Amino acid sequence: MKHLVCPWPLAYLFDNPLRRLLHNPEKILGAYVHPGMTVLDVGCGMGFFSLALARLVGKEGVVISVDLQQEMLQVLKKRAIRAGVADRLQTHQSSPEDLGLTARVDFILAFWMVHEVPDRAKLFRQLKPLLPKPGHLLIAEPKIHVSAEDFQETLDLAADEGWCQVGSVRVRFSRAAVLRVSPYSL
Ligand SMILES: C[S@@+](CC[C@H](N)C(=O)[O-])C[C@H]1O[C@@H](n2cnc3c(N)ncnc32)[C@H](O)[C@@H]1O
């Protein structure tokens, strides 16, 4: 599996209003995200899901949107202002080696991003302390880049880092799973 980071201008190809026909954020996330939650969108890109998360958590909630690329975050900030949700959305630029996060969150989304990370085990290790045990991590990976074997390898790496799969969700053109920190994990 190649670990190429999506160049930011390419994000306009899939992050556009028509995408809702394929990826309805409320359908994908609605069972896991509720008003008042603090949620993390890791590898948020231009924020197709961050903006939807901001609507789902409502005025009392917080969305932390993290990406490597400053250009993605700049577009997201402008979109958040236009959508009237900038008050509950924080952006954070991570480095390739380190997410640089300490916040505790109630839910994590990693949509079409894990395959871009060279050290997936380290990513799962870094996410673990951010999410208390009842919280969910939803991973979706694009079928075009991630074979069933690659996705299973990702789930196995997550399991080695103390995550267990507790569900799956249907996401078009994607392989997806819902994970939790294992109750037996230290
Ligand atoms: C294909 S885009 C998907 C964006 C968004 N999740 C979506 O579904 O529209 C993948 C994003 O993950 C980001 N990314 C890749 N590796 C990352 C890392 N190690 N830490 C944070 N973001 C990363 C890229 O910069 C890119 O914006």
The ligand as a MOL file (V3000), in Angstrom:
LIG
                    3D

  0  0  0     0  0            999 V3000
M  V30 BEGIN CTAB
M  V30 COUNTS 27 29 0 0 0
M  V30 BEGIN ATOM
M  V30 1 C -8.0640 11.9500 1.0960 0
M  V30 2 S -8.0570 13.2780 2.2550 0 CHG=1
M  V30 3 C -9.5980 13.0330 3.1270 0
M  V30 4 C -10.0510 14.3010 3.7900 0
M  V30 5 C -11.3610 14.1700 4.5930 0
M  V30 6 N -11.2450 13.2450 5.6950 0
M  V30 7 C -12.5200 13.8060 3.7170 0
M  V30 8 O -13.0220 12.6700 3.8010 0
M  V30 9 O -12.9410 14.6810 2.9300 0 CHG=-1
M  V30 10 C -6.8700 12.7630 3.4940 0
M  V30 11 C -6.4250 13.8870 4.4020 0
M  V30 12 O -5.6200 13.3440 5.4630 0
M  V30 13 C -4.5430 14.2420 5.7100 0
M  V30 14 N -3.4490 13.5140 6.3480 0
M  V30 15 C -2.6700 12.5460 5.8160 0
M  V30 16 N -1.7890 12.0950 6.7210 0
M  V30 17 C -2.0340 12.7690 7.8630 0
M  V30 18 C -1.4430 12.7530 9.1730 0
M  V30 19 N -0.4230 11.9550 9.4550 0
M  V30 20 N -1.9410 13.5940 10.1080 0
M  V30 21 C -2.9690 14.4290 9.8020 0
M  V30 22 N -3.5590 14.4910 8.5830 0
M  V30 23 C -3.0880 13.6800 7.6310 0
M  V30 24 C -4.1950 14.8050 4.3460 0
M  V30 25 O -3.5030 16.0190 4.4420 0
M  V30 26 C -5.5730 14.9500 3.7060 0
M  V30 27 O -6.1390 16.2100 3.9510 0
M  V30 END ATOM
M  V30 BEGIN BOND
M  V30 1 1 1 2
M  V30 2 1 2 3
M  V30 3 1 2 10
M  V30 4 1 3 4
M  V30 5 1 4 5
M  V30 6 1 5 6
M  V30 7 1 5 7
M  V30 8 2 7 8
M  V30 9 1 7 9
M  V30 10 1 10 11
M  V30 11 1 11 12
M  V30 12 1 11 26
M  V30 13 1 12 13
M  V30 14 1 13 14
M  V30 15 1 13 24
M  V30 16 1 14 15
M  V30 17 1 14 23
M  V30 18 2 15 16
M  V30 19 1 16 17
M  V30 20 1 17 18
M  V30 21 2 17 23
M  V30 22 1 18 19
M  V30 23 2 18 20
M  V30 24 1 20 21
M  V30 25 2 21 22
M  V30 26 1 22 23
M  V30 27 1 24 25
M  V30 28 1 24 26
M  V30 29 1 26 27
M  V30 END BOND
M  V30 END CTAB
M  END
